[in-house]
Amino acid sequence: MLTLLDDCDPVQADIYNRHFYAGTMTPAVMAATKGNIAPWMASLTFGGPDLSHRLPGQSDGYHDSVFHAPLAGLPMSHWSATGLGLVKMSARIHG
């Protein structure tokens, strides 16, 4: 397994896991577990000219986190080599 992003406080993760497995999870416990780099990350998009940038999509609406990863993603099946998807993602990272 290759970890590309670990935005977790180990103490909060332990509290979260204890509540999850005990069946005592609450919204307050979940809210206390969010990270600092990509809070409430819900998805991960591959972007940039070589698809090696990661753009976390977050359920709280915050979209300012971008990081480079050692492994490139694959283009979406509906993108062409010069398709708008690659251009939009590159513009979002570089502009």
LINDA-V85885 format. One line per field, one symbol per residue. phi: phi as a letter, one per 40 degrees, with the letter a starting at -180 (. if undefined). A space follows every 10 residues. Layout:
BEGIN
phi = ???
END
This chain:
BEGIN
phi = .bccabbbcd cccccdcccc ccgbcbdccc cccccbcbcf cbabbcagdb fbcbbccbcc gcbbcbacbc bccbcccccc dbccdccccc ccccb
END
